[in-house]
Every structure is written in structure tokens, then in C-alpha cells.
């Protein structure tokens, strides 16, 4: 299997930077230990004298039957409890007592006391309590581990996207099926209709549409023709493609995305640090409460077995287990949701800060605009349609090299126009071009061409050309003999999504600023069209950092959105760095969040995800820590006078229930509408 698949299997360990007590543990191990411990607990319950008395039954008696609870309780302690004891030893050796320390202390105290009673010390053994306690703890951990691994499932799902084999084309146009591992750069692969694409590459021949939703979150299939990039893990549509391999294994975009997701799930967040600190202190509170409980009941003259039972219940119920789970689960799930929506979180802190943003700064070129010239408006004579004018202008310019020609031909292609053939192409440097199209000689050029030919455009044309100049756009004319047929305004076109992106940010109370190296006229024109609040024009790349710092004054939180190439220092300086235009090239080192789709609207979705994640974290922390305020005094026996006493097993059920509630609450984050 390819290296990507192997990569996914290690993620379990990666995420536990903040949740180390499960390092090396697996869902299956907790599941198996739970079922076997449950089976061992049943005989201990059946032959427990206290339960026989409560439920009014008599278990079969035979020589030694009185030792059945002790034998099975001991088996559960060593078999089921060993995982907790080993983890507690690790915690103590790192001088970081935590939840495993409390669980272990509770079961060791119960075991030693029960063993002493069985060997003749006066009192009542706690074998059935010990066995049920360990079994319920194992159940709680099994559910918790399942939640964590489900949250990480995105990585495994991504790993599954890669096919195992590929169809390679050999020298004489024959094909052979080879494992994905055997692919090398430069190999030519045949991608059949409906097949998964096994490696990153460039289309050599064929046309098709490719479903890239699993990588970019974009539901509409993307058309592919010669020279266009394809990405490993995406699915080919109806056409057949031949691609040249450019990246395999760990060098594919998919592997890069998986690395980022794993890295983000492992990255420490401020909320996680807070939860860990709370769990650490709660451990000391629990130990203190256990000591006070023991001393108080001893002073009140309670029996040793009653006192020990109170202490064990306090230790169990105070386990900051839910607290340890509260944040890592939300972290894992929010990272997964982000990845599924084309938002790759590289650093958790960036995502956490996003909910507090005051200003979002966009780099103009390639972020709010397409970064390549297009026809942004055109004015035509009455006897010719816009499509016709564009089709003819693209035909005249077809063989030219300059950006204006490229803008005309690209705009025609985007409108789906069939550009006719041209002959007799002639370029006049600094003036324009001419060519024979459909039997007539047409010319295209700027104001220099009008002067050269001595031609005057009509009033509507002149007005359109003046408006283009005022917006710092280039005006290009299409001329037939002495008639100006059309004028095209050409500029770096604003992305169709940019206005909506700005409006969405305004809707959540965030100001929008724009940084550009372009002239003030161009910047003002774009800002006016997009309703942008603050404009910095004619800014050199090295001045971008200073502008970000200027906006950060007065403790304002600033996000920078850029293409990550010359914006890297500014992305790092901002409170939240968002790298856009990365497409599938996810090796963007500067951004906290990488937008796989080059869609500025996704910036508002980062804010939404940040707010939803934070809400869930706060809810979970309150639930996890808050229930102890009621539970610890109850476990200690403050309501004993009213006949309300918790046995350790009920304490374990309550503790496990709080863990399960936190896990379920975190899973509800999946419903968040981004």
C-alpha cells in the first residue's frame, strides 16, 4: 500500500499530545478488556453475600464458594485494572499526577483493604465494588477512545481515497497494472472513466471532468484538459485521461493535507493547556477531599470499611476524565470538519483567535482578484453582439504573446465561444495587431492604433474608453476598416466570490482592509466595487508587515489573507494567517489556516468554525469540571444523614456518564453549518 495509507495508521498516537494517558492504547484493547472483565465480574456479583441479602436469593454453595468474589475480583483488578496502574506509574514518573493516578489509587485502596479483610482483618470486603468499578471504567475509556478515533477518521478516509494500483502506459502504447508504490515521476498513466487518480500529475492528453470534492470541498466537477494539473485521490468523470506523474507517495497534495490535519490535531491549543491545568489541580483537590473524608468519618467513629468505601468513591468520582477529553475531542472534530470543507488548520491557535477578529486584511492580486487579466467590460456597436465582438477580437489576437491578447482569448474561452481561424497575422510593436478573419482584415490595439489609422470611435465608445482609463484599466479597440466595432476594458478581474466574501465578514461585524502594490487608482476602483473599508495601495512587499502592525495597534486582532508567496512575513505577523490560492499545493508554511479552494468566502467560514468550536469547548469544560462541585461532597457522604450514600460503582457510573456526555456534546459540533 502507498505510504499515505501507512501514515494514517499512526495518527492515533499523534493526537495525544494533550491526552497522553492513552498513548499506545487502542479502541480494540479497551473493548476486549471491558467484555472479559464484565464476564469475570458476573460470578463476583452472584456470590457476593451482600447482594444475596439485598435481592433475597442464595447462590449455590460448595467448598470454597465464599472465595469466589475474592478470586474474580482479584482477576478483574489485575487483568482489567492493569492498564490504569501502568498509566498511573507513567504519570507519577513524569511528576504529572492526573486522572489515571486517581483511578489507580481508588482501585489499589479497594483491593488492598478487601484482600486484608479476606485474610482475616475485621470488616466487609469490597470485591464486587472493585470489579464493577474497573469494568465501568473500561467501558468509559472504550467509548472515549472510539470518539477520539472517529474524530480522527478523516485521515483514514483520506488515506482510503488513493487507489492501490495504477494503469501505466509502456513504450509501445501497451498498458500494465502496477502498484501505486511502484510509480515514479515522469510515468504516463491511463485514467479510465470513473477511476481514482493514483498520483499527482499533469494531463498529457484527453479531456474529462474530475470530482475534487474530497480535496477541496468543491462539489462541482472541475474540467480538465491538456496541461492542467490533477491531484491524487480525486475521481475521474466520464472522459479518459493520460497523465504524466509529478508527485507520488508522501509528495502528493493528499499526503500534504494528511500531514497538516494530523499536525493540527496534535498542535496544542490554549484551551487544551487550560484543561490540562484544571485536570492537574482537580487531582490535588480530589486527593485532599479523600484525606478530609477519611479523617472526618474516622473522627465520627465510622467503621473502617464504610470509611474506605467513602474514600474510594471520592477518588473515583473526582477523576478529571471528562476534563481531559473535553478539548482534544473538539479539537479533532473541528479540524476534521475544516478539512472536509476545504479549510486546513495548520495551527490550532490561529483557529482559536479567529473568533476575536476585528479586521481581515486581503492581499489584492490573486486573492480578491484572479491574478490574471480578463475582459471586465465591453461596449459594442449596434449591429454586432458582445459575443461576436469578443470572438473576432480573440481570433485577431490568437497568435500574439502579450497579456492583452491572453485576456481576450481566455475571456472568450471562459464564455465557451468558438474562436474562428485567422491568417496573415501581423504585429505592430507598440501599436497593435492585424489579421484576416472570416474574409476581412481586422485590427486590434489601444489608442496608438486609432492614431495610426486616423480613426475616431463613436461617442459611446469614447465614453467607455474614458471610464476604463479612470479605473486604471486598459482599453483595447476592435477595428474593421475605418469603423471601431468594439472597445474592451481589460484588467485583473475581481473574483466573482469577492463581494460576497466582504459582505459575509461585514455581517459578523468584522472590518475589511486591502493591501496592494498596485496604483491608488486601481486599488480605489476595486475597493469601491467590493465595499472595502480600508485601502493600502502602492505597498511594497517588505512594507506589508508594517501595515499589519499598524492595524494591530489598540489591541485589535488582525487576520491577513494572502497567497503565501510574498505574503509569508505578513501572514506570520498577523494574529491569524490565512493562506489562499494554495490550490492543492498545501506546503504553505506561513498560514495558520490554508484555504484549499482559492475562495475568499471561506474566510468567514473560518470565523464561524472558530466560534462553534469555542462554544463547544466552554460547554464541555463547564460540564466536566462543574459536575465535581456537586459530586465530590455527595461521594464524601455529606448527605449520609438523609440516607443518601453513593457506592463506588455508582460513582464510576456518574464519572463515566460525564465523560460520555462530553463526548456526545463534542460530536454535535459536526452539525455546525459553516
Buried (B, 14 or more C-beta within 10 A) or exposed (E): EBBBBEBBEEBBBBBBBBBBBBEBBEBEBBBEBBBBBBEBBEBBBBBBEBBBEEEEEEBEEEEEEEEBBBBBBBBBBEBBBEBBBBBBEBBBEEEBBBBBBBBBBBBBBBBEBBBBBBEEEEBBBBBBBBBBBBBBBBBBBBBBBBBBBBBBBBBBBBBBBBBEBBBBBEEEEEEEEBEBBEBEEEBBBBBEEEBBBBBBBBBBEBBBBBBBBBBBBBEEBBEBEEEBBBBBBBBBBEBBBBBBBBBBBBBBBBBBBBBBBBBBBBBBBEBBEBBBEBBBEBBEBBBEBBEEBBEBBEEEEBEBBBBBBBBBBBBBBBBBBBBBBBBBBBBBBBBBBBBBBBBBBBBBBBBBBBBBBBBBBBBBBBBBBBBEBBBBBBBBBEEBEBBBBBBBBBBBBBBBEEBBBBBBBBBBEEEEBEBEEBEEBEBEEEBBBBBBBEEEBBBBBBBEBBEBBEBEBBEEBBEBBEBBBEBBBBBBBBBBEEEBBBBBBBBBBBBEBBBBBBBBBBEEEBBBBBBBBBEBEBBBBBBEBBEBBBBBBEBEBEBBBEBBEEBBEEEEBBBBBBBBBBBBBBBBBBBBBBBBBBBBBBEBEBBBBBBBBBBBBBBBBBBBBBBBBBBBBEBBBEBBBEBBEEBBBBBBBEEBEEEEBBBBBBBBBBBBBBBBBBBEBBBEBEEBEB
